[in-house]
């Protein structure tokens, strides 16, 4: 099974505290449903073929964007440029080949 992108693979995150892109922040990816006290890291990749792993913290660019490909469901922890956790988005899913969107999933335009 190959990884499937959220949108085009490049996703933009927003800082809900000021409505601006999460410039130079980062995203930590965890197994879905593991909760704050028992977070279990889960791999993501920079490409659909899963040849290049992302770092354990995916660094965002000046526009709050990064390429993130994954398999299955994740909890995403958004961290601002000062290292402060600003938001947790639970149960975000990457669609697998041939899968249909699940209406119960959050909007993949994360943070808006």
C-alpha angles and dihedrals in degrees: 000000000000125000117261123216128239099239102323093342092264109096130181123218125202132210105235091200093068106010093240130119113280090251114200091351125128142229125223115203123211140173108279116260098014093121132215098292097045105034112166114200116237125197126246129181138220091227139041093240089062093233097128121048119213117235115265085260110043107219117223123216127233089284094052091252137133139160108256125174122176147166121233127341130337143182108227121208114199116209125188125226090269091058095254118140106238104173144003118211111193132206099010110170135205111211115238124221109296095007125134125228116265112227089211092065119099120258106278091221084092120215098010 
